[in-house]
């Protein structure tokens, strides 16, 4: 008898999602359809992927993912509309290759959002509208970017406004990493509070949740959840994985995950999801940034040559100890 379905284990709590790409919907298709009821495009809806040139949209790969969601009766999240990375240079330049002006950039932003959100308005229920604009360290609130330099801080509010106009039914999220670290948590809270006070159409905050065996602490995760939820926003874990290593761990000699680390990972997942379930009224989705250890963005990141095993399913797409812990909750 096959293991219980992840989406049914948490059916009374929140959606269970996975980030996918055109290769993994084939190589992991059976696993995805069996265990998950939501997907997110890993890269295929980012600016450089769907809008490489001003007059050119390339939706073929994104459409494949939407079709997969539709055929398997899955919810789909859109990721991401405005980001400082994976955005093509033409967006910020005039015809002479010099920096464009505020009005032109806002018109391009609106056109892009109208086109992309409009195309998928019957298929995508939630969008990561703005991604990673908070500065990690220091006193500055916002990360330096071409968006900020050219438009000013209100590019964030404008993006939400345009997305809401393009699809009034879509749920709109701000998305960021290190969201549970106290310094960045306070900055994200400050931004969200400001947007709400401006009556910007924002509905939730995405906690990327790129966590590891040691960090962040459960207390910091709880504090972050309560802090953001106090604003009346819905929360979603948008890019969840649990690395076996600290960020700067340099080991590259492992060809298989050590049993002691897999046991720690199982304990970590069990504790995390026990905590998440306490906030099932605030958390509406938990999306892993992948599905099984045969494919993860954490391989070779940030340490070249370092393999990682961050998910509930192993390289053969079989349940790991971490899955068994969740199934037994």
Residue frames relative to the residue before (quaternion, step in Angstrom):
aa qw qx qy qz dx dy dz
X 1.0000 0.0000 0.0000 0.0000 0.00 0.00 0.00
X 0.4440 -0.7101 0.4808 0.2598 3.55 -0.92 0.93
X 0.6359 -0.5489 0.3922 0.3749 3.54 -1.26 0.54
X 0.6047 -0.5507 0.4105 0.4031 3.63 -1.15 0.42
X 0.5348 -0.6355 0.4594 0.3148 3.53 -1.20 0.60
X 0.5285 -0.6486 0.4519 0.3095 3.56 -0.90 0.97
X 0.6716 0.5075 -0.3034 0.4465 3.58 0.91 -0.88
X 0.6655 0.4735 -0.3116 0.4856 3.60 1.15 -0.48
X 0.5677 0.5824 -0.3782 0.4421 3.58 1.15 -0.59
X 0.7913 0.2708 -0.1221 0.5344 3.57 1.01 -0.86
X 0.2505 0.8205 -0.4861 0.1663 3.57 1.23 0.42
X 0.7148 0.4278 -0.2486 0.4943 3.59 1.08 -0.68
X 0.6753 0.5224 -0.2734 0.4431 3.57 1.28 -0.10
X 0.7393 -0.2985 0.2646 0.5425 3.58 0.51 -1.21
X 0.6285 -0.5056 0.4247 0.4111 3.54 -1.31 0.23
X 0.2223 -0.7450 0.6131 0.1406 3.55 -1.20 0.60
X 0.0372 -0.8507 0.5223 -0.0452 3.56 -0.47 1.23
X 0.1599 -0.7530 0.6264 0.1225 3.52 -1.39 0.13
X 0.4115 -0.6515 0.5711 0.2830 3.54 -1.17 0.64
X 0.0717 -0.8134 0.5770 -0.0144 3.55 -0.94 0.93
X 0.1206 -0.7469 0.6411 0.1284 3.53 -1.37 0.13
X 0.7268 -0.4535 0.2633 0.4437 3.63 -1.17 0.22
X 0.6507 0.4983 -0.3274 0.4703 3.62 1.13 -0.51
X 0.7209 0.4599 -0.2779 0.4376 3.59 0.83 -0.90
X 0.5884 0.5419 -0.4068 0.4412 3.63 1.09 -0.35
X 0.6385 0.4554 -0.3222 0.5302 3.57 1.34 -0.19
X 0.7462 0.4256 -0.2381 0.4531 3.58 0.64 -1.13
X 0.7760 0.2591 -0.1443 0.5566 3.59 1.14 -0.59
X 0.2799 0.8326 -0.4566 0.1412 3.57 1.28 0.15
X 0.6758 0.4890 -0.3026 0.4611 3.59 0.88 -0.91
X 0.6397 0.5238 -0.3122 0.4679 3.57 0.98 -0.89
X 0.6650 0.5163 -0.2979 0.4499 3.58 0.89 -0.96
X 0.6961 0.4786 -0.2819 0.4548 3.57 0.82 -0.97
X 0.6717 0.5152 -0.2959 0.4426 3.58 1.05 -0.74
X 0.8248 0.3192 -0.1236 0.4501 3.57 0.78 -1.05
X 0.7810 0.3675 -0.1638 0.4776 3.61 1.05 -0.65
X 0.1854 -0.7851 0.5804 0.1111 3.57 -1.14 0.66
X 0.7315 0.2736 -0.2211 0.5841 3.57 1.26 0.42
X 0.0436 -0.7847 0.6161 0.0530 3.58 -1.14 0.59
X 0.1801 -0.7355 0.6431 0.1143 3.51 -1.38 0.41
X 0.4541 -0.6536 0.5226 0.3058 3.59 -1.01 0.72
X 0.4422 -0.7068 0.4831 0.2674 3.57 -0.73 1.04
X 0.8282 -0.0213 0.0539 0.5575 3.62 0.74 -1.02
X 0.5867 0.6859 -0.3337 0.2719 3.56 1.16 -0.64
X 0.7121 0.3863 -0.2715 0.5195 3.61 1.23 -0.11
X 0.4402 0.6692 -0.4715 0.3689 3.56 1.27 0.23
X 0.7193 -0.5075 0.2647 0.3937 3.53 -1.17 0.68
X 0.7092 0.4694 -0.2879 0.4403 3.59 0.73 -1.02
X 0.6478 0.5341 -0.3195 0.4393 3.58 1.17 -0.53
X 0.7970 0.3141 -0.1608 0.4902 3.59 0.85 -0.92
X 0.8007 0.2178 -0.0899 0.5509 3.60 1.18 -0.42
X 0.0197 0.8670 -0.4975 0.0203 3.61 0.71 1.06
X 0.7750 0.1462 -0.0787 0.6097 3.59 1.16 -0.63
X 0.6748 -0.5407 0.3031 0.4006 3.57 -1.10 0.64
X 0.7793 0.3095 -0.1684 0.5182 3.58 0.93 -0.83
X 0.6742 0.4943 -0.2783 0.4730 3.59 1.28 0.13
X 0.0426 -0.7565 0.6524 0.0122 3.54 -0.91 1.03
X 0.1210 -0.7892 0.6006 0.0425 3.56 -0.98 0.89
X 0.0153 -0.8621 0.5033 -0.0565 3.55 0.11 1.34
X 0.4019 0.7700 -0.4557 0.1948 3.60 1.22 -0.22
X 0.7129 0.4508 -0.2726 0.4629 3.60 0.79 -0.97
X 0.6343 0.5177 -0.3277 0.4715 3.57 1.00 -0.79
X 0.6331 0.5383 -0.3314 0.4468 3.57 1.00 -0.80
X 0.6058 0.5595 -0.3554 0.4401 3.60 1.05 -0.72
X 0.6760 0.4899 -0.2924 0.4663 3.57 0.96 -0.85
X 0.6280 0.5241 -0.3272 0.4732 3.56 1.03 -0.79
X 0.6417 0.5190 -0.3201 0.4652 3.58 0.98 -0.83
X 0.6341 0.5299 -0.3285 0.4574 3.59 1.01 -0.80
X 0.6505 0.5081 -0.3130 0.4698 3.57 0.95 -0.86
X 0.6636 0.5160 -0.3048 0.4477 3.54 0.91 -0.93
X 0.6909 0.4944 -0.2824 0.4456 3.58 0.87 -0.97
X 0.7573 0.3597 -0.1919 0.5102 3.58 1.13 -0.63
X 0.4720 -0.7204 0.4098 0.3005 3.54 1.29 0.49
X 0.3765 0.7269 -0.4749 0.3231 3.55 0.97 0.98
X 0.4586 -0.5908 0.5719 0.3372 3.52 -1.28 0.40
X 0.1306 -0.7911 0.5891 0.1008 3.56 -1.22 0.41
X 0.2457 -0.7404 0.6122 0.1291 3.52 -1.09 0.92
X 0.3262 -0.7290 0.5676 0.2001 3.56 -1.12 0.69
X 0.0403 0.8012 -0.5891 0.0968 3.57 -0.88 0.98
X 0.7723 -0.4848 -0.4031 -0.0774 1.74 -1.17 2.22
X 0.5045 -0.7073 0.4121 0.2745 3.61 -1.02 0.66
X 0.8096 0.0855 -0.0129 0.5806 3.61 0.86 -0.93
X 0.1879 0.7604 -0.5862 0.2071 3.56 -0.60 1.24
X 0.5037 -0.6514 0.4725 0.3143 3.57 -1.18 0.52
X 0.7047 0.4114 -0.2516 0.5205 3.59 1.24 -0.40
X 0.8367 0.2136 -0.1544 0.4801 3.55 -1.37 0.30
X 0.4994 0.5868 -0.4437 0.4575 3.50 1.01 1.01
X 0.4357 -0.7429 0.4436 0.2481 3.58 -0.67 1.07
X 0.6139 -0.6248 0.3587 0.3226 3.55 -1.09 0.89
X 0.5835 0.6169 -0.3948 0.3509 3.61 0.99 -0.72
X 0.5601 0.6362 -0.3826 0.3676 3.57 1.11 -0.65
X 0.7754 0.3694 -0.1650 0.4849 3.55 0.99 -0.90
X 0.6802 0.4991 -0.2713 0.4633 3.61 1.28 0.05
X 0.4026 -0.6642 0.5594 0.2896 3.56 -1.25 0.45
X 0.7554 -0.4097 0.2572 0.4420 3.58 -1.27 -0.01
X 0.6838 0.4604 -0.2782 0.4930 3.58 1.27 -0.36
X 0.5713 -0.6203 0.3700 0.3898 3.57 1.27 0.12
X 0.5369 0.5975 -0.4148 0.4275 3.57 1.27 0.21
X 0.6820 -0.4894 0.3462 0.4190 3.56 -1.27 0.33
X 0.3946 -0.7276 0.5131 0.2274 3.55 -0.82 0.99
X 0.5352 -0.6329 0.4558 0.3245 3.57 -1.29 0.13
X 0.7252 -0.4584 0.3084 0.4110 3.55 -1.33 0.37
X 0.6869 0.5018 -0.3048 0.4284 3.59 0.76 -1.01
X 0.6633 0.5050 -0.3050 0.4604 3.57 0.94 -0.87
X 0.6638 0.5043 -0.3122 0.4556 3.58 0.92 -0.89
X 0.6509 0.4998 -0.3248 0.4702 3.61 0.96 -0.74
X 0.6308 0.5172 -0.3374 0.4698 3.59 1.01 -0.72
X 0.6529 0.5013 -0.3112 0.4749 3.59 1.00 -0.80
X 0.6236 0.5336 -0.3345 0.4632 3.57 1.02 -0.79
X 0.6791 0.4931 -0.2928 0.4582 3.55 0.86 -0.96
X 0.6483 0.5201 -0.3180 0.4562 3.57 0.93 -0.85
X 0.6488 0.5168 -0.3079 0.4661 3.57 0.98 -0.89
X 0.6902 0.4746 -0.2838 0.4667 3.58 0.82 -0.98
X 0.6195 0.5411 -0.3422 0.4542 3.58 0.96 -0.82
X 0.7062 0.4799 -0.2655 0.4479 3.56 0.86 -0.99
X 0.7283 0.4397 -0.2534 0.4605 3.58 0.75 -1.03
X 0.6946 0.4485 -0.2834 0.4859 3.59 0.78 -0.97
X 0.6441 0.5374 -0.3205 0.4400 3.55 0.99 -0.82
X 0.6305 0.5484 -0.3410 0.4306 3.58 0.99 -0.79
X 0.8050 0.3000 -0.1245 0.4964 3.58 0.92 -0.89
X 0.3123 0.8039 -0.4765 0.1709 3.60 1.19 0.28
X 0.6928 0.4402 -0.2935 0.4900 3.61 1.14 -0.36
X 0.7197 0.4425 -0.2319 0.4821 3.58 1.29 -0.16
X 0.7546 0.3404 -0.1881 0.5285 3.60 1.05 -0.70
X 0.2503 -0.8168 0.5074 0.1129 3.55 -0.59 1.18
X 0.7969 0.1285 -0.0499 0.5882 3.60 1.22 -0.45
X 0.1569 -0.7913 0.5877 0.0619 3.56 -1.08 0.80
X 0.3210 -0.6261 0.6642 0.2525 3.50 -1.27 0.62
X 0.2071 -0.8325 0.5042 0.0989 3.54 -0.04 1.32
X 0.7915 0.0730 0.0035 0.6068 3.57 0.84 -1.03
X 0.1574 -0.8221 0.5471 0.0045 3.54 -0.83 1.09
X 0.9011 -0.0348 0.0389 0.4305 3.54 -1.01 0.97
X 0.3020 0.7696 -0.5173 0.2213 3.60 0.68 1.01
X 0.5750 0.6061 -0.3756 0.4011 3.60 1.24 -0.13
X 0.4430 -0.6776 0.5231 0.2663 3.58 -0.99 0.88
X 0.5078 -0.6996 0.4173 0.2801 3.57 -0.83 1.03
X 0.8250 0.1377 -0.0216 0.5477 3.57 0.79 -1.01
X 0.7570 0.4428 -0.2710 0.3968 3.55 -1.36 0.03
X 0.7233 -0.4669 0.3304 0.3870 3.51 -1.39 -0.19
X 0.5774 0.6148 -0.3861 0.3736 3.60 1.07 -0.63
X 0.4115 -0.7141 0.5113 0.2433 3.57 -0.99 0.86
X 0.8176 0.2551 -0.0993 0.5065 3.56 0.73 -1.11
X 0.5172 -0.6323 0.4989 0.2896 3.53 -1.12 0.82
X 0.4859 -0.6331 0.5085 0.3234 3.59 -1.05 0.72
X 0.1729 0.7688 -0.5976 0.1478 3.57 -0.92 0.93
X 0.6318 -0.5162 0.4037 0.4139 3.55 -1.27 0.22
X 0.5757 0.5720 -0.3765 0.4467 3.57 1.12 -0.62
X 0.6994 0.4668 -0.2672 0.4707 3.55 0.84 -1.00
X 0.6621 0.5254 -0.3124 0.4335 3.58 0.90 -0.89
X 0.7597 0.4085 -0.2113 0.4597 3.57 0.83 -0.97
X 0.7751 0.3395 -0.1788 0.5019 3.59 0.84 -0.95
X 0.4097 -0.6551 0.5235 0.3592 3.55 0.87 -0.99
X 0.7538 -0.4366 0.2463 0.4249 3.59 -1.26 0.23
X 0.6435 0.5546 -0.3469 0.3975 3.60 1.05 -0.53
X 0.3951 0.6932 -0.5096 0.3219 3.63 1.18 0.20
X 0.6055 0.5709 -0.3518 0.4287 3.57 1.13 -0.63
X 0.6842 0.4683 -0.2800 0.4839 3.57 0.83 -0.99
X 0.6307 0.5413 -0.3364 0.4428 3.59 0.99 -0.79
X 0.6390 0.5343 -0.3352 0.4404 3.59 0.95 -0.83
X 0.6659 0.4831 -0.3032 0.4808 3.60 0.94 -0.84
X 0.6244 0.5399 -0.3359 0.4536 3.57 1.00 -0.78
X 0.6885 0.4785 -0.2870 0.4634 3.57 0.84 -0.97
X 0.6491 0.5173 -0.3244 0.4536 3.59 0.97 -0.82
X 0.6479 0.5130 -0.3173 0.4652 3.58 0.98 -0.79
X 0.6467 0.5071 -0.3168 0.4736 3.58 1.02 -0.76
X 0.6686 0.5101 -0.3021 0.4489 3.58 1.02 -0.79
X 0.7889 -0.0256 0.0260 0.6134 3.60 1.11 -0.66
X 0.2321 -0.8249 0.5003 0.1236 3.61 0.05 1.26
X 0.6671 0.5104 -0.3077 0.4469 3.61 1.17 -0.41
X 0.5750 0.6212 -0.3798 0.3732 3.60 1.15 -0.42
X 0.3923 -0.6755 0.5715 0.2514 3.54 -1.17 0.69
X 0.2011 -0.8218 0.5308 0.0496 3.54 -0.75 1.11
X 0.1206 -0.8302 0.5442 -0.0126 3.55 -0.73 1.20
X 0.2740 -0.6550 0.6664 0.2279 3.48 -1.39 0.47
X 0.1407 -0.8288 0.5416 0.0060 3.60 -0.80 1.05
X 0.1689 0.7967 -0.5674 0.1215 3.62 -0.88 0.89
X 0.4188 -0.6834 0.5476 0.2403 3.54 -1.37 0.40
X 0.7674 0.2873 -0.2724 0.5043 3.59 -1.30 0.31
X 0.2510 0.8351 -0.4506 0.1910 3.50 1.29 0.59
X 0.7004 0.4435 -0.2692 0.4902 3.59 1.25 -0.33
X 0.5099 0.6167 -0.4375 0.4102 3.60 1.24 -0.02
X 0.5799 -0.6639 0.3307 0.3371 3.61 -0.67 1.07
X 0.6741 0.4959 -0.3243 0.4410 3.63 0.81 -0.88
X 0.7183 0.4297 -0.2615 0.4807 3.56 0.79 -0.98
X 0.5662 0.5914 -0.3754 0.4345 3.59 1.11 -0.65
X 0.6821 0.4873 -0.2945 0.4588 3.57 0.86 -0.94
X 0.6465 0.5096 -0.3211 0.4682 3.59 1.04 -0.72
X 0.6443 0.5054 -0.3250 0.4732 3.59 0.94 -0.85
X 0.6304 0.5334 -0.3243 0.4614 3.57 0.97 -0.86
X 0.6484 0.5257 -0.3172 0.4501 3.58 0.92 -0.90
X 0.6537 0.5023 -0.3097 0.4737 3.59 0.96 -0.86
X 0.6762 0.5006 -0.3014 0.4486 3.58 0.82 -0.99
X 0.6450 0.5245 -0.3151 0.4578 3.57 0.94 -0.89
X 0.6474 0.5210 -0.3114 0.4610 3.56 1.00 -0.84
X 0.6558 0.5071 -0.3160 0.4614 3.59 0.93 -0.85
X 0.6500 0.5089 -0.3177 0.4665 3.57 0.97 -0.82
X 0.6573 0.5117 -0.3086 0.4593 3.58 0.95 -0.84
X 0.6690 0.4670 -0.2891 0.5008 3.58 1.18 -0.56
X 0.4076 -0.7297 0.4394 0.3290 3.58 1.37 -0.03
X 0.2355 0.7569 -0.5526 0.2574 3.53 1.05 0.88
X 0.4545 -0.7032 0.4715 0.2767 3.63 -0.91 0.84
X 0.2511 0.7346 -0.5806 0.2454 3.56 0.16 1.34
X 0.2113 -0.8241 0.5210 0.0688 3.55 -0.85 1.01
X 0.8385 0.0108 0.0299 0.5439 3.58 1.10 -0.46
X 0.3308 -0.7030 0.5903 0.2188 3.50 -1.40 0.11
X 0.2875 -0.7533 0.5726 0.1480 3.54 -0.99 0.94
X 0.1889 -0.7447 0.6329 0.0959 3.55 -0.77 1.10
X 0.3631 -0.7632 0.4808 0.2337 3.58 -0.30 1.18
X 0.1476 -0.8491 0.4979 0.0964 3.59 1.08 -0.70
X 0.2622 0.6990 -0.6026 0.2819 3.56 0.77 1.06
X 0.0893 0.8382 -0.5203 0.1372 3.55 0.26 1.33
X 0.2302 -0.7544 0.5863 0.1847 3.59 -1.30 0.03
X 0.7648 -0.3924 0.2443 0.4487 3.58 -1.25 -0.06
X 0.7770 0.3784 -0.1498 0.4803 3.55 1.15 -0.64
X 0.8153 0.1697 -0.0078 0.5535 3.56 1.08 -0.66
X 0.5582 -0.2220 -0.7982 0.0451 1.60 -1.87 1.66
X 0.6171 -0.5291 0.4157 0.4079 3.55 -1.28 0.20
X 0.6158 -0.5411 0.4151 0.3946 3.57 -1.21 0.43
X 0.6155 0.5445 -0.3501 0.4495 3.59 1.07 -0.68
X 0.6654 0.4862 -0.3090 0.4747 3.59 0.98 -0.79
X 0.6153 0.5255 -0.3504 0.4716 3.60 1.04 -0.68
X 0.6554 0.5098 -0.3100 0.4631 3.57 0.90 -0.91
X 0.6597 0.5151 -0.3120 0.4495 3.58 0.89 -0.91
X 0.6496 0.5137 -0.3160 0.4628 3.56 1.00 -0.83
X 0.6399 0.5255 -0.3276 0.4551 3.58 0.89 -0.91
X 0.7024 0.4667 -0.2764 0.4610 3.57 0.81 -0.99
X 0.6292 0.5424 -0.3375 0.4428 3.58 1.01 -0.77
X 0.7106 0.4404 -0.2683 0.4787 3.59 0.79 -0.96
X 0.6581 0.5195 -0.3167 0.4436 3.58 0.94 -0.84
X 0.5777 0.6019 -0.3776 0.4018 3.59 1.15 -0.53
X 0.6280 0.5319 -0.3269 0.4646 3.59 1.25 -0.36
X 0.5285 -0.6417 0.4046 0.3811 3.58 1.27 -0.10
X 0.4959 0.6518 -0.4254 0.3850 3.57 1.27 0.29
X 0.4360 -0.6316 0.5626 0.3075 3.54 -1.27 0.44
X 0.2703 -0.7580 0.5770 0.1397 3.55 -1.18 0.66
X 0.0021 -0.7614 0.6478 0.0268 3.52 -1.20 0.68
X 0.3307 -0.6560 0.6293 0.2535 3.54 -1.14 0.69
X 0.1795 -0.8648 0.4677 0.0354 3.55 -0.44 1.22
X 0.8163 0.1449 -0.0419 0.5575 3.63 1.08 -0.59
X 0.1322 0.8709 -0.4658 0.0842 3.56 1.05 0.79
X 0.2574 0.6957 -0.6603 0.1173 3.50 -1.16 0.83
X 0.2491 -0.7550 0.5887 0.1464 3.56 -1.20 0.52
X 0.2612 -0.7926 0.5384 0.1172 3.55 -0.14 1.34
X 0.4698 -0.6590 0.5107 0.2902 3.56 -1.16 0.65
X 0.7604 0.3702 -0.1654 0.5073 3.59 1.24 -0.38
X 0.5269 -0.5490 0.5295 0.3749 3.48 -1.29 0.38
X 0.7034 -0.5046 0.2944 0.4049 3.56 -1.18 0.63
X 0.8018 0.3096 -0.1411 0.4912 3.60 0.84 -0.98
X 0.3330 0.7367 -0.5163 0.2823 3.62 1.20 0.41
X 0.2833 -0.8293 0.4680 0.1138 3.58 -0.52 1.23
X 0.4500 0.7185 -0.4633 0.2581 3.65 1.15 -0.11
X 0.0486 -0.8081 0.5867 -0.0196 3.56 -0.92 0.98
X 0.5513 0.6670 -0.3595 0.3491 3.58 1.29 0.07
X 0.5643 0.6291 -0.3856 0.3704 3.60 1.22 -0.12
X 0.1530 -0.7877 0.5912 0.0811 3.57 -0.85 0.97
X 0.7516 0.1585 -0.1284 0.6273 3.56 1.35 -0.09
X 0.5390 -0.6406 0.4291 0.3391 3.59 -1.04 0.63
X 0.4599 -0.6832 0.4857 0.2930 3.64 -0.79 0.91
X 0.5694 -0.6369 0.4038 0.3273 3.57 -0.97 0.88
X 0.6416 0.5278 -0.3473 0.4350 3.60 0.98 -0.72
X 0.6584 0.4932 -0.3135 0.4743 3.58 1.06 -0.71
X 0.6229 0.5255 -0.3428 0.4672 3.60 1.06 -0.67
X 0.6399 0.5052 -0.3280 0.4771 3.58 1.04 -0.68
X 0.6305 0.5119 -0.3275 0.4829 3.58 1.03 -0.75
X 0.6396 0.5233 -0.3214 0.4624 3.56 1.02 -0.82
X 0.6364 0.5243 -0.3275 0.4613 3.58 0.98 -0.80
X 0.6561 0.4993 -0.3043 0.4772 3.57 0.95 -0.86
X 0.6448 0.5336 -0.3103 0.4509 3.55 1.01 -0.86
X 0.6707 0.4813 -0.3024 0.4765 3.59 0.84 -0.93
X 0.6379 0.5348 -0.3327 0.4431 3.58 0.94 -0.85
X 0.6841 0.4784 -0.2818 0.4730 3.58 0.88 -0.93
X 0.6447 0.5338 -0.3208 0.4433 3.57 0.97 -0.86
X 0.7330 0.4277 -0.2578 0.4619 3.57 0.73 -0.99
X 0.5530 0.5580 -0.3978 0.4739 3.58 1.18 -0.39
X 0.6585 0.4964 -0.2941 0.4831 3.57 1.00 -0.85
X 0.6583 0.5172 -0.3192 0.4442 3.59 0.86 -0.93
X 0.6403 0.5397 -0.3277 0.4375 3.56 0.99 -0.78
X 0.5755 0.5814 -0.3791 0.4324 3.58 1.12 -0.53
X 0.7620 0.3297 -0.1631 0.5330 3.58 1.16 -0.66
X 0.1829 0.8256 -0.5139 0.1447 3.57 1.10 0.71
X 0.6253 0.5367 -0.3501 0.4454 3.61 1.14 -0.42
X 0.7145 0.4030 -0.2420 0.5181 3.58 1.23 -0.42
X 0.7204 0.3929 -0.2252 0.5253 3.60 1.07 -0.74
X 0.1472 -0.8365 0.5260 0.0444 3.58 -0.60 1.14
X 0.8048 0.0812 -0.0397 0.5866 3.60 1.21 -0.22
X 0.0770 -0.7475 0.6560 0.0701 3.54 -1.23 0.63
X 0.0419 -0.8189 0.5709 -0.0430 3.56 -0.40 1.30
X 0.3043 -0.7301 0.5870 0.1725 3.56 -0.84 1.04
X 0.4039 -0.7071 0.5164 0.2648 3.60 -1.08 0.68
X 0.7353 0.1314 -0.1503 0.6477 3.46 0.82 1.24
X 0.3958 -0.7231 0.5082 0.2496 3.58 -1.24 -0.20
X 0.8091 0.0100 0.0363 0.5865 3.60 0.92 -0.89
X 0.6608 -0.5839 0.3292 0.3377 3.54 -1.24 0.59
X 0.5154 0.6254 -0.4403 0.3865 3.62 1.21 -0.04
X 0.7900 0.0983 -0.0993 0.5970 3.61 1.22 -0.26
X 0.2426 0.7450 -0.5957 0.1769 3.56 -0.71 1.13
X 0.5229 -0.6403 0.4694 0.3101 3.55 -1.05 0.78
X 0.5993 0.5989 -0.3520 0.3978 3.59 1.22 -0.42
X 0.4920 0.6081 -0.4587 0.4215 3.62 1.20 -0.14
X 0.8418 0.0916 -0.1230 0.5176 3.58 -0.75 1.13
X 0.6949 0.3969 -0.3013 0.5185 3.61 1.22 0.28
X 0.5820 -0.3042 -0.7528 0.0448 1.51 -1.59 1.95
X 0.6179 0.5397 -0.3337 0.4642 3.59 1.30 0.07
X 0.3939 -0.7325 0.5069 0.2265 3.57 -0.56 1.17
X 0.7985 0.2774 -0.2208 0.4866 3.55 -0.89 0.98
X 0.6073 0.5541 -0.3571 0.4434 3.57 1.27 -0.02
X 0.2683 -0.7513 0.5881 0.1333 3.55 -0.74 1.13
X 0.1264 -0.7871 0.6003 0.0649 3.56 -1.12 0.70
X 0.1763 -0.7703 0.6083 0.0748 3.55 -1.23 0.54
X 0.0975 0.8965 -0.4276 0.0627 3.61 0.66 1.11
X 0.6897 0.5480 -0.2679 0.3901 3.61 1.20 -0.31
X 0.6607 -0.5067 0.3922 0.3912 3.55 -1.37 -0.08
X 0.7371 0.3314 -0.1855 0.5589 3.58 1.29 -0.36
X 0.4559 -0.7306 0.4491 0.2381 3.56 -0.94 0.92
X 0.7620 -0.3860 0.2634 0.4484 3.57 -1.30 -0.18
X 0.6753 0.4202 -0.2878 0.5334 3.57 1.26 -0.26
X 0.4838 -0.7002 0.3883 0.3534 3.54 1.38 0.27
X 0.4494 0.6581 -0.4634 0.3877 3.54 1.14 0.75
X 0.5973 -0.5918 0.3928 0.3726 3.61 -1.08 0.64
X 0.2982 -0.7418 0.5799 0.1565 3.54 -1.05 0.89
X 0.7270 -0.3890 0.3118 0.4721 3.55 -1.30 -0.03
X 0.6195 0.5575 -0.3489 0.4286 3.59 1.01 -0.76
X 0.6349 0.5078 -0.3355 0.4758 3.60 1.00 -0.76
X 0.6529 0.5299 -0.3248 0.4329 3.58 0.88 -0.92
X 0.6219 0.5337 -0.3396 0.4616 3.58 1.05 -0.72
X 0.6823 0.4730 -0.2986 0.4707 3.59 0.90 -0.86
X 0.6437 0.5274 -0.3236 0.4503 3.57 1.02 -0.75
X 0.7104 0.4575 -0.2554 0.4699 3.56 1.17 -0.58
X 0.4460 0.7068 -0.4552 0.3072 3.60 1.26 -0.07
